[in-house]
Amino acid sequence: MSPQSSSTLMTDLLTVLTKSVALFIYDRFAESHPNTSSVVMDQHLKNNLNAKKVKQEIPDVFEKREIFAEQMDVHSLMVLIEAGWSDVFKNYPDSMRDNARTLLNARNTWAHQKPFSLQEVQQVAESAMDLLRAIKTRSAKKTIRKIRHLLRHDHYQHIGPPEHYIPCDDLLDQVKRELWHSGSALIALHGMGGIGKSVLARALCDDKAVQERFPDGTLWMTVGGQVNVDALKPKLRAWIEALNGKPKNTDQSDLEAFKNELAQLLKDRACLLVLDDVWRKSDFELFRVGGVDCRTIITTRDAELARDIGAKTLPISMMEEASAIALLDAWSQGKLSNAPIELKQRIVKCLGGLPLAVKLAGAQLQSKPAQTWLENFEARKLKSNRPENTHDSLEQTFALSLDVLDALQRKLYAALSIFKGDAAIHEAVIVHFWGALGQLSPDDGQDLVTDLASRALCEVSGDVFPRSIRLHNLLRDLIKHDLGDPEPIHKALISAYRSTQKGVGWHTVPDDDYFYSHFAYHLQQAGALDTLRQVLLNYPFLQAKLDATNLIALIKDYQYLVDGSLQPLGQDQGGTIIQILLHDLVDDSPLQIVLKALVKSEQILSLFPEQLPVCLYTELMHHEHKAPEIADLIQTCYNTPVPHLFPTSHTIISTYGMLIHVRDDKTLEVWRWRTGRGPRDEDMNFFRQWITSPLLLKQLNESLHQARGAEQTQVETAHGGSFFQQPGNSAQVFGEHERPTHMGAVNSVALLGDFAVSASDDQTLKVWNWQTGKELRTLKGHTGAVNSVALSSGFAVSASDDQTLKVWNWQTGEELRTLKGHTGAVNSVALSSDFAVSASDDQTLKVWNWQTGEELRTLKGHTEAVCSVALSGDFAVSASDDQTLKMWNWQTGETLRTGKEHTEAVNSMILWNGVVVWASSKNILKERDWRTGEELPTSKWHFSAISSVALWREFAVTPAVDGMLNVWNWQTGETITTFHAKSQQTAVTIGTDALIVVSGGRNGSVHFLCPNPALMKVLQGSS
């Protein structure tokens, strides 16, 4: 996506929508109110400041369609959409209403200056384009194109043309014609190395007409010839992240899944895909993914490869004589201005018209007469024993360039070949690097960079220090022969980076787009494995690495440890991280424990890297006793200066009681062993989550299959359970977790002192000690899902789909009594001293003395199911599917007030200091002063439904269906921190002392969370 900030993108997105949406709104109001449309619009906009100002300047703004469309702003239009909702959309599909609602939600969030993620901007953009497609006007089509261009998914680095670039407009135009041709989905730019294929491809990416032709963006990939297939996986993933930011497939061994996901993302897009320097057909096939509106360009030295893949081949020929002479003159800086044209022709002919060789020769001719240079070149050619070819001109010219360097300069230049790939390297690092390697002063280092660039031995970007330096791959290969022993060179580079630290620790090295990607590689090459072990156990470095790269790059750093327990994942080994995790990591060393924690957390960290301290803390806390390094890492995570919620015990995951069968075809068959039936869809979804989605599934299939016939094999899974292979038996029981939880969704949680009680769809309640995470007992007796639980001293009252409430002594597990009287499911219960109020599908509330079981009274008035109830003193507030809130005196049964403004399902409700706050399925948290009935002016938005709400002072904790648990100031809308669970969160409560938050998940999990010191400081500082 565009490098702009997400807030800027949202502003631009909503702005470009205004005219086309304004025209649509104007026409719809004209249809609905043919004689009074301008009056109606004026009434709806009477409190809109912009509309008032416009009308003062242009009195007839509401009477002229084009003037109206030109003058309306985003806020005015959204006011009209909301005000005229039924009129505008009554004759249109529900999808249009949904898309318009998405725009309204975004506008409100935008108006409150809340942050957006790029994914949220993308969701709004897609809704906007769907709405515009339904409008089907010319202006709508133009706006769709503007939005697509605005949110381009570019994934390529703009480098700009090389120095003294001589464009080849004819060739550029030829390639552009092929890109526009419907039959040229695949184009190959073919030519020898150094001829300018990559330069031409980059010129195409930067061409404005090409960008207009492909409004959804350009994706660039440098493939190269010295890579294995594993090296291409993160590049595939990078394209997926560029397109939508959320790769579904996290199993790095499943290339086909990556390819399929990428193909799906590109199916309806118009993108330009560029694969630079392709050597093998198999590498290209991995990227044969574009849709009908996409085009793919590859650059290759292999004409046969281009034919094999069915590409339209455009050969890049040597430079024409005139262009070659012009390039030679430019690089000689005018020193050839008086040379005979015949001499220049002889020189470029010797060089074969190869641009890179011409550049090198031109730089040499700055200080050497043309005739002398030609004689030296001919002399070198005579010394060559091999048959002459075009590359000889490059090698011989390159050798002449090296001849003018002294021994130290040549050594320092050769040292540049240790840098990986074709990445640009900051000049400051090179200057420090050369200083450590050759005692070169910073000024001399900068002068050498300038000198090398003037000789065309490297490319320099920028005019002031620090510049960026890039070495051509061909020159890198040629100079490697002069490198010698690489280990001291890598040590010098490490020393150079140490000098750039901004504080204590490697994590303070500034991100230069190279260090964090390749530091582990250079440590290994330098033999500094002790340092590598230290940084891979250091939380600040792990967080810096994750922020600068991604989780896969961080996990793969462990491949560089070769101490006998972790093997490198090189091409020869053909290994994967999963193989290491399942087979090689056997002795529970600190490194192995941390690596497992990272792999287990991939589902969260791939999307939310800022959650690293929480994920590490969660996965490592039960290993604290195993090594001092682990204990230190746990403490560091907890003391991070960023506010976080941390589990008080290891994350509790449901097991679902599955039976696993390994088939002969190496697949897994899953059964619910308690019932003997096959799994439901939700079971399988949860099973995949428990294995951390696709992360381990494929490898686990193979591992279990290979284990058949062994006496007994146990393979540890992602969350501590086990699969067992018994001799002669192909069935394995999905091992029970050390802390089993509910077998269904958790609907309600309640907290009292050190104890918590959870209520679930599995018809049970469970009692926990939240300090230890230990389950104390299970309360069984209901015959339907338990929807709500409330606590008082040593007692609990639960509400169930079985139309009853039950009173329990939760300290002993004893069921004391059953409260019967409702004729529908009981959805909610609230307690006040010895009394309880329940809300039911039978459209009533009932008041009970729960100590005796007596039903005291029935509160009638709702006309649909009552979904929630909250108490404060003698007052109760209820929410119903009849879209009303009612306030009652539950002591007398009197209805005090009815509000009719809520239009969506209410999932949870709280009375707090005279304010009723309710959470809804439409992403909103609303507030109303229940004493006056006045709705408070602020509305708070999530980007998915809010399933529950808990309050402490002015802070709210709200879970949402996307797995987030947000802590925020509900009066200002400011988000303070977010906890990302591995499953959808459905229930939450918070202790009165704000020291404990309990949440329950759709998968049956229960989380006990405490704020770290940084969060406590925020909470206590706002009392």
BELHUCOR-V130728 format. One line per field, one symbol per residue. ss: DSSP state (H for helix, E for strand, - for the rest). burial: + if it has 16 or more other C-alpha atoms within 10 Angstrom, else -. A space follows every 50 residues. Layout:
# BELHUCOR-V130728
ss->???
burial->???
This chain:
# BELHUCOR-V130728
ss->-----HHHHHHHHHHHHHHHHHHHHHHHHHHH----HHHHHHHH----HH HHHHHHH-------HHHHHHH--HHHHHHHHHH-HHHHH----HHHHHHH HHHHHHHHHHH------HHHHHHHHHHHHHHHHHH--HHHHHHHHHHHHH ----E-------------HHHHHHHHHHHH-----EEEEE------HHHH HHHHHH-HHHHHH----EEEEE------HHHHHHHHHHHHHHHH------ ----HHHHHHHHHHHH-----EEEEE----HHHHH---------EEEEEE --HHHHHH---EEEE-----HHHHHHHHHHH---------HHHHHHHHHH ----HHHHHHHHHH-----HHHHHHHHHHHHHH------HHHHHHHHHHH HHH---HHHHHHHHHHHH------EEHHHHHHHHHHHH---HHHHHHHHH HHHH----EEE------EEE--HHHHHHHHHH----HHHHHHHHHHHH-- -----HHH------HHHHHHHHHHH---HHHHHHH---HHHHHHHHHH-- HHHHHHHHHH----------------HHHHHHHH-----HHHHHHHHHHH -HHHH---HHHHHHHHHHHHHHHHHH-HHHHHHHHHHH------EEE--- -------EEEEE-----EEEEE----EE--HHHHHHHHHH--HHH-HHHH HHHHHHH----EEEEE-----EEEEE----EEE------------EEEEE EE--EEEEEE---EEEEEE----EEEEEEE-----EEEEEEE--EEEEEE ---EEEEEE----EEEEEEE-----EEEEEEE--EEEEEE---EEEEEE- ---EEEEEEE-----EEEEEEE--EEEEEE----EEEEE----EEEEEE- -----EEEEEEE--EEEEEE---EEEEEE-----E----EE----E---E EE--EEEEEE---EEEEEE-----EEEEEE----EEEEEE------EEEE E----EEEEEE-HHHHHHHH---
burial->++---++-+++-++-+++++++++++++++------++-+++-++----+ +--++-----+++-+--++-+++++++++++-++---++------++-++ ++++++++++-----+-+--++++++++++++--+---+++-++-+++++ ++++++------+-----------++-++----+++++++++++++++++ ++++++---++-++++++++++++-----+-++--++++++++-+-++++ +++-+-+++-+++-+++-+++++++++++---++-++-+++-++++++++ +++-++--+-++++++-++---++++++++++--++-------+--++++ ++++++++++++++++---+--++--+--++--------+++++++++++ ++------+++++++++++-+--++++++++++++++--+-+--++-++- -++++++++++----+++++++--++--++--+---+-++++++++++-- -----++-++---++++-++++++++-++--++-++++++++++++++++ +++++-+++++----++++-----++++++++--+----+++++++++++ +++++++-+++++++++++++-++----+++-++++++-+--++++++++ ++++++++++++---+++-++++-----+---++-++-++++++++++++ +-+++-++----+-+++++-++++++---++++++++-++++++++++++ +---+++++++++++++++++-++++-++--+-++++++++---++++++ ++++++++++--+-+++++--+-+++++++++--++++++++++++++++ --+-+++++--+-+++++++++--++++++++++++++++--+-+--++- -+-+++++++++--++++++++++++++++--+-+---++++++++++++ ++--++++++++++++++++--+++++++++++++++++++--+-+++++ ++++++++++++++++--+----
